[in-house]
Every structure is written in C-alpha cells, then in structure tokens.
Amino acid sequence: MPSGPRRIAAIDIGSNSVRQIVADVTSDGVITVVDEMKEAPRLGADLDGTGRLGTPSMERAAQAIGRMATLARQLGATRVEAVATSAVRDASNADEFIARVRQEADLQVRVIGGVDEARLSYLSALAHFDLGAGRTVVMDIGGGSLELALAADGVLDDLTSLPFGALRLTERFLRDGASPKALRRLRKEVCAALKSVLPRADWRGAQVIGSGGTFTNLAGIHLARRGMLAARNVHETVVPRVDVEHILDTLAAMSTEERRSVPGLNPERADIIVAGIAVAAEVLARLESREMTVSRYGIREGLLLELARVTPTVADPGAARERSVREFAERCHYEEGHATQVRRLALRLFDALGERIGCVPDDRATLADAALLHDVGYHINYDRHHKHSYHLIVHAELLGISPDEQVVIANVARYHRGAPPRKKHRNFGELDKALRDRIVRLSALLRLADGLDRGHVGAVGDVRVRWLRRSIRVAPAPAPNAGTIRLELWGAHRKSQPLAELAGVPVEIVGPDRSVLSSDDVAADDE
C-alpha cells in the first residue's frame, strides 16, 4: 500500500529562468502540485562571451530563490532542494553565486551535470508517459543546453548533453535578428553535432517527447493556430514536424516585438524562441520523426521523484490514461456502477454503429472516457451537472490524453443531456469543424447509452442493434434478475433523437414485448 505523501519543494536554476514546484509526492509516484513560482533572471546572459555570471542577474536570481524558499517553508515542505544547471556549472564565478543563494535563501545549491539533467528529464517523462513499448527520445531544451535521453521499451540506453540552449544560441547566432543566413548557420552546427550522438539507424522514427519552455510555448502557438483556445493544458500536445517548421519560419520572419503578440507565446520568451524551435526541428529531422509530443513536466518533477526516492513504473501504451481517468473519477466521487454500465452500453452502440456514422477506431477510447466521466459534475451539484462535468474534465490533469482530445471528452460528457451541441455554445462553437463533428457523433451515442441506464441500476444486460433500410432498431434485453426495464426503454426513447438526426433515419427502441418507441414521436431532449 502506498504510504502518505511527502511535501517537497524543488527549485530548478536554469540559464534563462528559475522555477519552483511545491508538491505532495506519494510513494507510488503520484505528484500533487501545491504551488508553483517562476522568475526569469536570465542568469546565463552573456555567459559565452565573459565566462562569468553577471552581477545583476545573480542578484535577481538569488532574491527569487529566497522568495521561493520562503514560500516552500511556509507551505510546510519537509525538504527544499535547489539544483543549478548549465549557466552555473559553466561559470567561473559559480561559487560567488552559490554563496549569494546560501545567504539569501539559506539553501545549498547543488550543481548538476548535463547527464544528470537528461536523467531527471527522463525520470519525469517516465512518470507522465507510457514508455513501455518502442523507442523514445526525450529532449529538454533549456536556456544553456540541450539534453537527450534515449530509451528502448522503457530501458535507458544513453544520456547526452550539448551546449545548444535557446538563450546561448540566440546570443551566438541571432543577436542581430533571425535572418535566413544566421538561422542556417545555427541549424548547420546543431545538425553536425547531432550526428555523433543520435545514430539514425538505431533511432529513426522514435517517439520524441520535448520538455522545457521552448516546447510548452511551441504547443501553445500550435494550439492557438488551430483555434484550440478552450485547451487549459498543453501537456501531451502532438505537434507534427511540418508544423514545427511552419511555426519556425513564421516566427523567424518577425521582429522580437512582433513575436510578443503571437497567441500562445509567452512574451518574455519572444527573443529566444526561434533558437529553441530550430534545435527541436533539427532533432526531429535527424530522427526523421513525423511529430513530437510536448510535456509540461521536466527537471523539477524528476527532482521531486528523486528526492522522494520513487522510481516510476514503466507503463505500456494506454495504462497511464486508464489509471489517470479512473483516479480523476474517484476524486470526483463518481457513481461507479452507473458510469461503468453507461460505458459498456456506449461501446456496444459504438461497435454496432460507429463506422456507419463516421467514427474512426480512435474514437472508441474517447467515448469510453467520456462515458466514465459524464456525471462527475454531480461532485459540484445535480443542477446543470452536465456543464459542471465539462468544466471539471477540461481543467483536469489527465495523463495520456492530448489537449484537443481532452476538450472533446469534456464536450461529449457535456452533451450527454440537455440541449444538443450548438455553434452558439462557446465551448463547442469555437472548435474547428473536425472536432465539432466528432463531438456530435460521440455525444449522440453517449446520450442513448445514458438513457438505457435511466434508473442507475444496471437493468439492461445487453442490447441488440440493427441498422435497417428505414430505421435503426435498438432492442435492450433485461439483465438477469432484473425486473422491468420500462424506465430504461423510456429513457432511451427520450434520448434517441440526436442519433436519428445524425443517421438520417428514425431510431426505434424495441421492448422485450416487441413494443416500439420511435424517435419520430419525441421532441428535442430538454432534460
């Protein structure tokens, strides 16, 4: 059995920013964030030219760390650990900075090497992704360096660090702007170095996971370009390689000031984002990978796990998602029997009708998760619980699910009752057409499944579905020892119209006595 959580604070002192996370960590690796704090003192500014940390940036960083340590102690952290990376380990006056932090924050800074950075990034990825099958490259781009962790089937093969951080490369190549010539020079140097550490024959097509500010900002830009303003979390955003190149070209053609207004981009990162994305593009090109997945977790979370002496379990594909959704449902005190029954019936309907109404195989998992979570809004209140379900799901920390997928799940749950999806609803109307179409299809199936368990007692044991020339016939059969399913027949009838509109034929609910209730006889669902 997992032991109680420990409250730990981890501070990552990078070349561009200083970040703290205060979290409760359980013995089985569950991280619950209590608070976070970030400052950007640019500790590594001009380091390549002078070999030293600048006095103003050291002062800003030390003061920021002091505030972070105070916050962590006030929140009851039993341990506060600060690690410094590229800028401090490369500076000739690192001892001076460490002494300043000791005086300001009463902390002893631990300077870690690039290989340790890569290991912590991998540890974090292992806790937040399913790495049990296939080859994976985890890359972390900081202000001063690029770290790469190479793993096969969850087993680490190699750890590498290269001096290709976003701040460092900006100062070396793009100080006067991201001209095509300067960008080519930058990419050429990165490409040449990658050849010796990334054997293409062994790692071609590997899954690529990116952590660090470059990637969370890249994800934000990518989501904004797709109109995904409803997404509350960039974690697990999948960015195709072609879009990485398009975004790079777009940003490189802008001035720093113009970039500050780019949707999804943190204005403070506008001057160094081009260099960071260029490095990411070269890694993808070297691996010939078609896409990359963004992690919002990095060195800090890896450090938390290390301090708690937790080694995450290597998970097979889908395991993290299933566990995360189930744990979220349990935290919302969901009605397990009803949720499980609705999921079972929804998948039965999907298997019978999904392909005919335009669903694709991946929609099955989306429907399953939406069905399990459709009533979590009861955790807030019964009234408008479908809308509460939407807000709870869209803000949840769910692993193994991309932001756009999470928005779809939230909307499908939202429309299991009440008014059907309409473009005047902001949560629905702002999405692109492909996502809206998925929501319409899956919510129609979920509505009907929910109606088939109207009494929340699992009275329906099975359901036969036949798509005839002029109708869809849905024939529920009672579960063993069930009494009447009259309420379930009525509930399914009341919720059949959206599926009928989608299919273009009436939906007929057929009772055990062969009585028929047609969707033609019911008004739009107004539950």
TORPA-591695 format. One record per residue (C-alpha): x, y, z; residue in three letters. Coordinates in pm, whole numbers. Example, Ala and Ser with C-alpha at 12.3 -4.5 7.8 and 13.67 -1.06 7.14 Angstrom:
BEGIN
{{1230, -450, 780}, ALA}
{{1367, -106, 714}, SER}
***
This chain:
BEGIN
{{0, 0, 0}, MET}
{{130, 350, -83}, PRO}
{{243, 549, 218}, SER}
{{126, 902, 289}, GLY}
{{257, 1184, 71}, PRO}
{{566, 1391, 149}, ARG}
{{560, 1764, 78}, ARG}
{{874, 1854, -112}, ILE}
{{993, 2165, -297}, ALA}
{{1222, 2151, -600}, ALA}
{{1393, 2458, -749}, ILE}
{{1547, 2438, -1098}, ASP}
{{1801, 2717, -1155}, ILE}
{{1843, 2740, -1533}, GLY}
{{2020, 2972, -1774}, SER}
{{1702, 3159, -1862}, ASN}
{{1462, 3103, -1573}, SER}
{{1434, 2982, -1215}, VAL}
{{1132, 2760, -1143}, ARG}
{{999, 2613, -823}, GLN}
{{737, 2348, -763}, ILE}
{{597, 2257, -422}, VAL}
{{416, 1925, -430}, ALA}
{{295, 1628, -231}, ASP}
{{460, 1310, -359}, VAL}
{{336, 963, -269}, THR}
{{549, 650, -255}, SER}
{{396, 528, -581}, ASP}
{{495, 844, -768}, GLY}
{{173, 1049, -770}, VAL}
{{261, 1420, -772}, ILE}
{{0, 1668, -648}, THR}
{{107, 2027, -706}, VAL}
{{56, 2262, -412}, VAL}
{{211, 2577, -560}, ASP}
{{449, 2693, -831}, GLU}
{{662, 3001, -882}, MET}
{{873, 3123, -1174}, LYS}
{{1117, 3408, -1237}, GLU}
{{1330, 3481, -1545}, ALA}
{{1655, 3649, -1425}, PRO}
{{1846, 3534, -1739}, ARG}
{{2136, 3402, -1534}, LEU}
{{2315, 3282, -1847}, GLY}
{{2304, 3613, -2034}, ALA}
{{2643, 3698, -2195}, ASP}
{{2800, 3393, -2028}, LEU}
{{2955, 3268, -2352}, ASP}
{{3133, 3599, -2404}, GLY}
{{3253, 3667, -2048}, THR}
{{3267, 3323, -1888}, GLY}
{{3102, 3477, -1581}, ARG}
{{2755, 3527, -1437}, LEU}
{{2657, 3894, -1438}, GLY}
{{2617, 4064, -1101}, THR}
{{2262, 4199, -1169}, PRO}
{{2133, 3862, -1291}, SER}
{{2292, 3684, -991}, MET}
{{2122, 3928, -758}, GLU}
{{1783, 3883, -928}, ARG}
{{1818, 3505, -922}, ALA}
{{1926, 3492, -555}, ALA}
{{1635, 3710, -448}, GLN}
{{1391, 3498, -650}, ALA}
{{1525, 3179, -488}, ILE}
{{1491, 3343, -148}, GLY}
{{1123, 3411, -213}, ARG}
{{1073, 3056, -335}, MET}
{{1238, 2905, -29}, ALA}
{{1025, 3121, 200}, THR}
{{707, 3010, 21}, LEU}
{{806, 2642, 36}, ALA}
{{875, 2657, 410}, ARG}
{{553, 2844, 480}, GLN}
{{365, 2573, 290}, LEU}
{{520, 2308, 513}, GLY}
{{770, 2150, 274}, ALA}
{{982, 1899, 466}, THR}
{{1263, 1937, 215}, ARG}
{{1364, 2218, -22}, VAL}
{{1618, 2123, -288}, GLU}
{{1777, 2361, -538}, ALA}
{{1974, 2242, -840}, VAL}
{{2164, 2458, -1087}, ALA}
{{2226, 2357, -1446}, THR}
{{2414, 2485, -1749}, SER}
{{2480, 2851, -1663}, ALA}
{{2612, 2792, -1311}, VAL}
{{2820, 2485, -1399}, ARG}
{{2987, 2674, -1688}, ASP}
{{3057, 2999, -1498}, ALA}
{{3395, 3078, -1348}, SER}
{{3227, 3265, -1061}, ASN}
{{2975, 2992, -974}, ALA}
{{3100, 2986, -613}, ASP}
{{3009, 3351, -573}, GLU}
{{2653, 3284, -686}, PHE}
{{2617, 2978, -463}, ILE}
{{2730, 3186, -165}, ALA}
{{2473, 3456, -250}, ARG}
{{2194, 3198, -257}, VAL}
{{2308, 3049, 74}, ARG}
{{2294, 3393, 232}, GLN}
{{1962, 3493, 73}, GLU}
{{1769, 3165, 97}, ALA}
{{1961, 2950, 346}, ASP}
{{1994, 2684, 77}, LEU}
{{2293, 2491, -53}, GLN}
{{2267, 2483, -432}, VAL}
{{2362, 2154, -595}, ARG}
{{2524, 2197, -936}, VAL}
{{2435, 1905, -1162}, ILE}
{{2592, 1795, -1488}, GLY}
{{2423, 1770, -1824}, GLY}
{{2387, 1394, -1799}, VAL}
{{2207, 1435, -1466}, ASP}
{{1974, 1689, -1629}, GLU}
{{1894, 1439, -1902}, ALA}
{{1832, 1166, -1644}, ARG}
{{1591, 1384, -1443}, LEU}
{{1405, 1480, -1761}, SER}
{{1371, 1113, -1848}, TYR}
{{1255, 1026, -1496}, LEU}
{{983, 1290, -1530}, SER}
{{879, 1160, -1872}, ALA}
{{865, 805, -1736}, LEU}
{{617, 921, -1472}, ALA}
{{392, 1102, -1719}, HIS}
{{402, 897, -2040}, PHE}
{{367, 532, -2142}, ASP}
{{723, 442, -2241}, LEU}
{{697, 66, -2204}, GLY}
{{691, -10, -2576}, ALA}
{{909, 121, -2858}, GLY}
{{1196, 368, -2880}, ARG}
{{1174, 711, -2723}, THR}
{{1394, 1021, -2728}, VAL}
{{1328, 1273, -2451}, VAL}
{{1476, 1615, -2522}, MET}
{{1489, 1906, -2284}, ASP}
{{1593, 2245, -2419}, ILE}
{{1689, 2494, -2151}, GLY}
{{1850, 2833, -2181}, GLY}
{{2204, 2695, -2195}, GLY}
{{2193, 2334, -2310}, SER}
{{2008, 2054, -2487}, LEU}
{{1968, 1725, -2302}, GLU}
{{1878, 1399, -2474}, LEU}
{{1769, 1074, -2310}, ALA}
{{1740, 768, -2535}, LEU}
{{1533, 470, -2419}, ALA}
{{1402, 146, -2569}, ALA}
{{1095, -23, -2415}, ASP}
{{1138, 186, -2101}, GLY}
{{1508, 100, -2055}, VAL}
{{1758, 386, -2072}, LEU}
{{2023, 345, -2341}, ASP}
{{2209, 677, -2339}, ASP}
{{2214, 1026, -2184}, LEU}
{{2370, 1323, -2362}, THR}
{{2409, 1696, -2309}, SER}
{{2502, 1951, -2578}, LEU}
{{2557, 2330, -2545}, PRO}
{{2252, 2418, -2755}, PHE}
{{2023, 2610, -2521}, GLY}
{{1781, 2871, -2654}, ALA}
{{1949, 3166, -2480}, LEU}
{{2304, 3054, -2562}, ARG}
{{2230, 3001, -2934}, LEU}
{{2038, 3327, -2961}, THR}
{{2339, 3518, -2831}, GLU}
{{2578, 3329, -3059}, ARG}
{{2382, 3334, -3385}, PHE}
{{2071, 3553, -3365}, LEU}
{{2176, 3856, -3162}, ARG}
{{2107, 4080, -3462}, ASP}
{{1790, 3901, -3566}, GLY}
{{1683, 3567, -3710}, ALA}
{{1792, 3626, -4069}, SER}
{{1777, 3324, -4304}, PRO}
{{2158, 3315, -4319}, LYS}
{{2202, 3326, -3941}, ALA}
{{1936, 3060, -3891}, LEU}
{{2105, 2832, -4147}, ARG}
{{2436, 2866, -3964}, ARG}
{{2271, 2780, -3632}, LEU}
{{2093, 2476, -3773}, ARG}
{{2404, 2353, -3954}, LYS}
{{2606, 2349, -3631}, GLU}
{{2330, 2168, -3440}, VAL}
{{2287, 1916, -3722}, CYS}
{{2658, 1835, -3730}, ALA}
{{2673, 1776, -3354}, ALA}
{{2364, 1554, -3351}, LEU}
{{2519, 1309, -3597}, LYS}
{{2763, 1184, -3336}, SER}
{{2507, 1135, -3055}, VAL}
{{2193, 1024, -3240}, LEU}
{{2266, 721, -3461}, PRO}
{{1994, 745, -3723}, ARG}
{{1990, 372, -3796}, ALA}
{{1904, 293, -3434}, ASP}
{{1665, 577, -3353}, TRP}
{{1494, 661, -3684}, ARG}
{{1122, 726, -3627}, GLY}
{{1150, 719, -3248}, ALA}
{{877, 876, -3036}, GLN}
{{1001, 1224, -2942}, VAL}
{{900, 1396, -2618}, ILE}
{{1002, 1755, -2558}, GLY}
{{1016, 1927, -2219}, SER}
{{1109, 2281, -2125}, GLY}
{{982, 2630, -2205}, GLY}
{{1059, 2603, -2576}, THR}
{{815, 2315, -2608}, PHE}
{{533, 2443, -2389}, THR}
{{539, 2767, -2589}, ASN}
{{556, 2575, -2917}, LEU}
{{249, 2379, -2806}, ALA}
{{68, 2699, -2708}, GLY}
{{132, 2851, -3051}, ILE}
{{28, 2530, -3227}, HIS}
{{-299, 2506, -3031}, LEU}
{{-376, 2874, -3088}, ALA}
{{-321, 2835, -3464}, ARG}
{{-580, 2555, -3459}, ARG}
{{-834, 2762, -3266}, GLY}
{{-793, 2543, -2957}, MET}
{{-843, 2828, -2712}, LEU}
{{-1052, 2602, -2487}, ALA}
{{-748, 2386, -2402}, ALA}
{{-631, 2459, -2049}, ARG}
{{-320, 2244, -2059}, ASN}
{{-52, 2196, -2326}, VAL}
{{64, 1863, -2184}, HIS}
{{63, 1584, -2446}, GLU}
{{8, 1825, -2734}, THR}
{{121, 1649, -3051}, VAL}
{{292, 1885, -3296}, VAL}
{{362, 1746, -3646}, PRO}
{{713, 1807, -3772}, ARG}
{{580, 2004, -4068}, VAL}
{{403, 2241, -3826}, ASP}
{{723, 2285, -3625}, VAL}
{{891, 2405, -3945}, GLU}
{{599, 2632, -4037}, HIS}
{{592, 2791, -3694}, ILE}
{{971, 2837, -3705}, LEU}
{{950, 3011, -4044}, ASP}
{{668, 3236, -3925}, THR}
{{845, 3344, -3605}, LEU}
{{1182, 3390, -3776}, ALA}
{{1025, 3636, -4020}, ALA}
{{902, 3854, -3731}, MET}
{{1079, 4105, -3514}, SER}
{{1104, 4033, -3142}, THR}
{{838, 4294, -3077}, GLU}
{{601, 4133, -3327}, GLU}
{{651, 3793, -3168}, ARG}
{{536, 3926, -2830}, ARG}
{{179, 3941, -2961}, SER}
{{177, 3589, -3110}, VAL}
{{-110, 3390, -2949}, PRO}
{{20, 3108, -2730}, GLY}
{{371, 3255, -2691}, LEU}
{{492, 3392, -2358}, ASN}
{{612, 3747, -2445}, PRO}
{{914, 3702, -2216}, GLU}
{{1038, 3425, -2444}, ARG}
{{987, 3614, -2771}, ALA}
{{1357, 3688, -2822}, ASP}
{{1485, 3331, -2773}, ILE}
{{1201, 3113, -2904}, ILE}
{{1335, 3091, -3260}, VAL}
{{1664, 2935, -3150}, ALA}
{{1484, 2684, -2928}, GLY}
{{1244, 2572, -3201}, ILE}
{{1532, 2549, -3450}, ALA}
{{1706, 2298, -3222}, VAL}
{{1383, 2097, -3190}, ALA}
{{1344, 2098, -3568}, ALA}
{{1696, 1961, -3615}, GLU}
{{1638, 1678, -3366}, VAL}
{{1318, 1582, -3548}, LEU}
{{1497, 1598, -3882}, ALA}
{{1783, 1381, -3757}, ARG}
{{1538, 1118, -3628}, LEU}
{{1310, 1151, -3931}, GLU}
{{1021, 1163, -3683}, SER}
{{687, 1283, -3816}, ARG}
{{579, 1450, -3491}, GLU}
{{670, 1527, -3134}, MET}
{{475, 1524, -2808}, THR}
{{505, 1808, -2556}, VAL}
{{548, 1753, -2183}, SER}
{{471, 2027, -1938}, ARG}
{{677, 1837, -1681}, TYR}
{{1054, 1840, -1667}, GLY}
{{1357, 1854, -1441}, ILE}
{{1165, 1980, -1136}, ARG}
{{926, 1686, -1139}, GLU}
{{1215, 1446, -1195}, GLY}
{{1389, 1600, -897}, LEU}
{{1075, 1560, -682}, LEU}
{{1064, 1189, -765}, LEU}
{{1436, 1153, -692}, GLU}
{{1402, 1328, -355}, LEU}
{{1106, 1106, -267}, ALA}
{{1313, 804, -376}, ARG}
{{1044, 699, -621}, VAL}
{{1116, 518, -946}, THR}
{{813, 543, -1175}, PRO}
{{674, 218, -1314}, THR}
{{734, 163, -1683}, VAL}
{{386, 166, -1836}, ALA}
{{259, 10, -2157}, ASP}
{{57, 221, -2404}, PRO}
{{-279, 326, -2259}, GLY}
{{-200, 233, -1899}, ALA}
{{-136, 589, -1777}, ALA}
{{-451, 714, -1947}, ARG}
{{-673, 447, -1797}, GLU}
{{-528, 496, -1450}, ARG}
{{-547, 875, -1470}, SER}
{{-910, 883, -1585}, VAL}
{{-1015, 633, -1320}, ARG}
{{-836, 823, -1041}, GLU}
{{-994, 1151, -1152}, PHE}
{{-1339, 989, -1149}, ALA}
{{-1274, 857, -799}, GLU}
{{-1164, 1200, -675}, ARG}
{{-1497, 1334, -801}, CYS}
{{-1680, 1058, -608}, HIS}
{{-1843, 927, -925}, TYR}
{{-2119, 668, -921}, GLU}
{{-1907, 375, -1037}, GLU}
{{-2189, 132, -1114}, GLY}
{{-2379, 373, -1337}, HIS}
{{-2066, 508, -1506}, ALA}
{{-1938, 159, -1585}, THR}
{{-2278, 48, -1717}, GLN}
{{-2310, 353, -1942}, VAL}
{{-1958, 299, -2073}, ARG}
{{-2036, -66, -2153}, ARG}
{{-2356, 23, -2336}, LEU}
{{-2197, 317, -2517}, ALA}
{{-1920, 93, -2651}, LEU}
{{-2179, -165, -2756}, ARG}
{{-2353, 107, -2958}, LEU}
{{-2021, 229, -3096}, PHE}
{{-1921, -117, -3217}, ASP}
{{-2256, -156, -3392}, ALA}
{{-2299, 194, -3536}, LEU}
{{-1974, 389, -3508}, GLY}
{{-1832, 321, -3852}, GLU}
{{-2167, 385, -4021}, ARG}
{{-2197, 733, -3866}, ILE}
{{-1838, 833, -3947}, GLY}
{{-1643, 739, -3635}, CYS}
{{-1284, 615, -3653}, VAL}
{{-1130, 346, -3427}, PRO}
{{-958, 601, -3200}, ASP}
{{-1299, 747, -3115}, ASP}
{{-1375, 434, -2913}, ARG}
{{-1135, 530, -2632}, ALA}
{{-1267, 887, -2637}, THR}
{{-1623, 766, -2595}, LEU}
{{-1520, 524, -2319}, ALA}
{{-1356, 801, -2117}, ASP}
{{-1643, 1045, -2171}, ALA}
{{-1891, 778, -2061}, ALA}
{{-1697, 702, -1744}, LEU}
{{-1674, 1073, -1658}, LEU}
{{-2008, 1201, -1787}, HIS}
{{-2163, 1251, -1442}, ASP}
{{-1860, 1379, -1247}, VAL}
{{-2039, 1714, -1235}, GLY}
{{-2254, 1572, -955}, TYR}
{{-1944, 1647, -745}, HIS}
{{-2047, 2014, -770}, ILE}
{{-2426, 1995, -787}, ASN}
{{-2702, 1796, -955}, TYR}
{{-2843, 2103, -1130}, ASP}
{{-2651, 2168, -1454}, ARG}
{{-2426, 1876, -1364}, HIS}
{{-2351, 1814, -1734}, HIS}
{{-2199, 2163, -1755}, LYS}
{{-2008, 2107, -1433}, HIS}
{{-1876, 1783, -1585}, SER}
{{-1742, 1981, -1882}, TYR}
{{-1555, 2229, -1663}, HIS}
{{-1414, 1963, -1431}, LEU}
{{-1287, 1750, -1720}, ILE}
{{-1143, 2033, -1926}, VAL}
{{-939, 2152, -1624}, HIS}
{{-834, 1805, -1505}, ALA}
{{-475, 1678, -1506}, GLU}
{{-522, 1368, -1724}, LEU}
{{-222, 1170, -1845}, LEU}
{{-206, 1003, -2184}, GLY}
{{-459, 1246, -2333}, ILE}
{{-375, 1534, -2565}, SER}
{{-533, 1878, -2505}, PRO}
{{-766, 1855, -2805}, ASP}
{{-871, 1503, -2704}, GLU}
{{-942, 1627, -2352}, GLN}
{{-1161, 1907, -2491}, VAL}
{{-1353, 1651, -2699}, VAL}
{{-1405, 1424, -2396}, ILE}
{{-1526, 1721, -2191}, ALA}
{{-1774, 1825, -2460}, ASN}
{{-1906, 1473, -2519}, VAL}
{{-1972, 1446, -2145}, ALA}
{{-2128, 1795, -2151}, ARG}
{{-2381, 1691, -2414}, TYR}
{{-2499, 1364, -2259}, HIS}
{{-2811, 1557, -2158}, ARG}
{{-2972, 1896, -2208}, GLY}
{{-2952, 2086, -2535}, ALA}
{{-2757, 1914, -2814}, PRO}
{{-2431, 2070, -2941}, PRO}
{{-2489, 2411, -3097}, ARG}
{{-2246, 2656, -3254}, LYS}
{{-2375, 2934, -3031}, LYS}
{{-2225, 2747, -2733}, HIS}
{{-1875, 2888, -2690}, ARG}
{{-1728, 2562, -2563}, ASN}
{{-1841, 2399, -2890}, PHE}
{{-1864, 2673, -3150}, GLY}
{{-1501, 2788, -3115}, GLU}
{{-1367, 2444, -3211}, LEU}
{{-1273, 2350, -3565}, ASP}
{{-1523, 2152, -3771}, LYS}
{{-1347, 1816, -3740}, ALA}
{{-1365, 1832, -3359}, LEU}
{{-1726, 1953, -3364}, ARG}
{{-1824, 1662, -3586}, ASP}
{{-1660, 1413, -3350}, ARG}
{{-1845, 1563, -3054}, ILE}
{{-2181, 1543, -3234}, VAL}
{{-2130, 1177, -3323}, ARG}
{{-1999, 1059, -2987}, LEU}
{{-2244, 1260, -2776}, SER}
{{-2535, 1107, -2970}, ALA}
{{-2412, 759, -2873}, LEU}
{{-2348, 861, -2512}, LEU}
{{-2696, 1014, -2476}, ARG}
{{-2861, 693, -2587}, LEU}
{{-2640, 480, -2361}, ALA}
{{-2718, 705, -2065}, ASP}
{{-3090, 670, -2137}, GLY}
{{-3051, 292, -2135}, LEU}
{{-2950, 316, -1767}, ASP}
{{-3207, 576, -1666}, ARG}
{{-3270, 406, -1332}, GLY}
{{-2896, 374, -1247}, HIS}
{{-2949, 9, -1151}, VAL}
{{-2789, -174, -1445}, GLY}
{{-3122, -321, -1551}, ALA}
{{-3016, -364, -1916}, VAL}
{{-2799, -671, -1963}, GLY}
{{-2736, -641, -2336}, ASP}
{{-2857, -451, -2637}, VAL}
{{-2905, -566, -2994}, ARG}
{{-2863, -306, -3266}, VAL}
{{-2969, -340, -3631}, ARG}
{{-2942, -71, -3898}, TRP}
{{-3227, -140, -4137}, LEU}
{{-3305, 41, -4458}, ARG}
{{-3556, 276, -4296}, ARG}
{{-3462, 277, -3928}, SER}
{{-3211, 184, -3659}, ILE}
{{-3358, -73, -3420}, ARG}
{{-3222, -81, -3065}, VAL}
{{-3351, -376, -2861}, ALA}
{{-3242, -378, -2492}, PRO}
{{-3257, -709, -2306}, ALA}
{{-3305, -723, -1929}, PRO}
{{-3014, -825, -1710}, ALA}
{{-3051, -1150, -1512}, PRO}
{{-3272, -1097, -1208}, ASN}
{{-3374, -754, -1335}, ALA}
{{-3733, -653, -1302}, GLY}
{{-3895, -437, -1563}, THR}
{{-3683, -223, -1798}, ILE}
{{-3974, 8, -1874}, ARG}
{{-3789, 309, -1732}, LEU}
{{-3481, 230, -1944}, GLU}
{{-3692, 198, -2260}, LEU}
{{-3845, 538, -2187}, TRP}
{{-3505, 690, -2110}, GLY}
{{-3352, 561, -2433}, ALA}
{{-3655, 682, -2630}, HIS}
{{-3624, 1032, -2483}, ARG}
{{-3258, 1046, -2585}, LYS}
{{-3278, 889, -2931}, SER}
{{-3339, 1195, -3148}, GLN}
{{-2976, 1319, -3186}, PRO}
{{-2869, 979, -3319}, LEU}
{{-3169, 973, -3554}, ALA}
{{-3077, 1317, -3691}, GLU}
{{-2719, 1205, -3740}, LEU}
{{-2813, 878, -3912}, ALA}
{{-3091, 1026, -4122}, GLY}
{{-3338, 753, -4018}, VAL}
{{-3560, 709, -3711}, PRO}
{{-3423, 526, -3406}, VAL}
{{-3669, 269, -3276}, GLU}
{{-3643, 139, -2919}, ILE}
{{-3786, -214, -2914}, VAL}
{{-3906, -362, -2584}, GLY}
{{-3898, -728, -2480}, PRO}
{{-4269, -740, -2565}, ASP}
{{-4186, -608, -2915}, ARG}
{{-4343, -271, -2846}, SER}
{{-4173, 9, -3040}, VAL}
{{-4093, 367, -2938}, LEU}
{{-3978, 582, -3232}, SER}
{{-3762, 893, -3222}, SER}
{{-4016, 1049, -3458}, ASP}
{{-4250, 1075, -3159}, ASP}
{{-4019, 1264, -2924}, VAL}
{{-3924, 1633, -2914}, ALA}
{{-3567, 1751, -2872}, ALA}
{{-3423, 1633, -2538}, ASP}
{{-3483, 1903, -2277}, ASP}
{{-3381, 1712, -1961}, GLU}
***
